Amino acid sequence: MKKVELDQILVAADAAGFAAQEQALADAGIVDATDGATNSDNIDAVPDGMCVDCGDQPASLVCADCDEPFCDVCFAHLHRTGKRRQHKTTRLTPLPGIAGAPGTVASSAASVNNMDIDDLDAPPTPDHSNDTDAASLTLPPEPIVIVSPGSASYGAWIMARAKYIPLRLTQPERKLLRLLEAALNVSEYTDKVDILLYSSKARRIIAQLQEICAILAGLVVATDMKAGREMLEDQDYARNAQWFKKVFEIGRRYKIMNPQKMRDSFGKLMYMVMDSRLPEVLQVMEFDFYTPVITVYSFLESKDALAVLEDNLVVAATAEIYPEHKKRSQIQAEIKQKERAIEGLAKAYAKPGVITADEIRQCLYSIGDNHSYLRSNKNPVEKMQKYLQQYFTPDKAEREFGLAISYGRAGARLSHNHEKQYYYVNQSLSLWSIIMNDMFMLWSLADNDLLSTSTRYRLLDTGQGLNRVQPCPSVGRAMHSVIAQAQKRAKGWIGSAAVHLGDTTVPNAWFFLDKYLQVPQILNPLEAVLSHIDTIARDPFVHDWIVSQFASVDDLKKTILSDFFKHAFDGSGADNFNDAGSCIDGRLTSAWNWANSISKKPYYKIFLLCGFTGFNGTDGF
């Protein structure tokens, strides 16, 4: 059986909804399920001393069986499963005075088994060439296409997505959410549990979980005197297990739709639910805090009302109304059309004693929330791709706005000429676009990996304090499928395709989610600045200043964009290539490193004039 077919089977097992969505796209003729094999016919010669796989990182070892040099990241990625795990390696000695530079073969040999790659549980991806000649790459196609309303496959597409769309909170649930947030804000759970002590960790976990239950019960008194009094008097929290499960499920569901919320407390919430499922804790507590997140699909399925999603009125009922370039009368007409569609579906599918009209409206509003989420998280990625294609071309570099980067210059850790960097950036943005499009699916898989009872975490010092290191098999398989999609669309791949999961770089699935939640936090403010430049340039004094400093308004935009496309994708942001470089996670690390140094840029005053205050998602535009 081919590795590609094996990957498809594994992904289908753990991410069936994701596969169904892709199949819906293929059936509609939007994506060819078989097209897009990586073009590896034209392989650029890898410079001496560089990794044969990614081509842009110094080789640190030689595989004796493959007879090829690799960097540590690519070697661990390609040799983590099967017979390749048994391959022997010879460590290279770095050249004197240059840390991480290409070196010569050392005299001693090391086995691959000595490398810490046990946490990389995802199956291997097809062995694509990671250093395709940039000249052989055709211009990547437009970003991933969402099935448009009115398409014959829209029903199948929305049905597949509904499996991962969280149900919007009701008003009573929002009251419970406020109780949970208040309890989490005063809790010191991780400070008392995730520490190295000789005392029993299980006892500390139980004591802290009982404390959070007592805090919640005490807060209930403020909203429901009778229920709160019963909880406090009995001290038997197991009798109210379903209530506690519901409260923690509400918190998890709310976070998925509002990633900018609960930024300081959500990690504690997940770790509480995770620890409550440990056998030694469950034996004493007699219940845990886990219940599956309620989605639009699961809710309608429980009410035997999935037919709602197949109705043609769903298109109008869940459509997002854009006010740009529209008259007020047109906007009002679209609002009325959407309201009529919602009311029509609510009346048609409401069943007394089974599902109410309000519950159907709630499901439709939740799908609409998903469209808004895509607009605010996926659109900025695609806008940056358009800026790249609008102001730059791969075959010609303007003297002042070239995208070439060199190892060791301006903090860069990679060496790419203008053409190669152009495609490297475009491929990275395409990858982020696919991830943003399927973030709900990835969040669902991450939730399963974090709260799984089949794997346990280890408390390790990752270089950034003690963290819970836990395998992420479901997310790993899905991410390799996502990377395969990006490789097909790009007709080639530049850099490493390694994904860090369950190691010191990305300790667990929550770190993975938090990492990619930074993408819109970086790109939204940047795109807002670029769109505001024309507005502030209308002021004659500002315009004259821009001309004196940057020659023209367009040159100002090119200055910002060229700096972003170079140094937000230059492999910087960490002390070694394992944490940054050209791997999948390293690309985002470089972008965050660029964002952290924005105040040192010559165009920073333009950012301030445009209303910029930060990239942290709380005090931006």
Secondary structure, DSSP 8 states (H G I E B T S, - for coil): --HHHHHHHHHHHH-HHHHHHHHHHHHTTSS-SS------SSB----TTB-TTTSSSB--EEETTTTEEE-HHHHHHHTSSGGGGG-EEEEEEE-TT-TT--EEEEEEEEEGGGS--TT--S-------SBB-GGG-----SS-----TT-TTHHHHHHHHHTT-B----HHHHHHHHHHHHHHHH--HHHHHSS--SS-HHHHHHHHHHHHHHHHHHHHHHH-HHHHHHHHHH--GGGGHHHHHHHHHHHHHHHHH-TTSSTTTHHHHHHHHHHHTSHHHHHHHSS-S-----BHHHHHHHTT-THHHHSTTHHHHS-----TT--HHHHHHHHHHHHHHHHHHHHHH-BTTTB-HHHHHHHHHHHHHHHHHHHHHTHHHHHHHHHHHHH-BTTB--SSS---B-TTSTT----B-HHHHHHHHHHHHHHHHHHHHTHHHHHHHHHHHHT-SS---EEEE-SSSEEEE---HHHHHHHHHHHHHHHHHHTS-BS------SSSSS-SHHHHHHHHTHHHHHHHHHHHHHHHHHHHTTSHHHHHHHHHHHSSHHHHHHHHHHHHHHHTSSS-SSSSTTTSTTSHHHHHHHHHHHHHTGGGSTTHHHHHHTT---SSSSS--
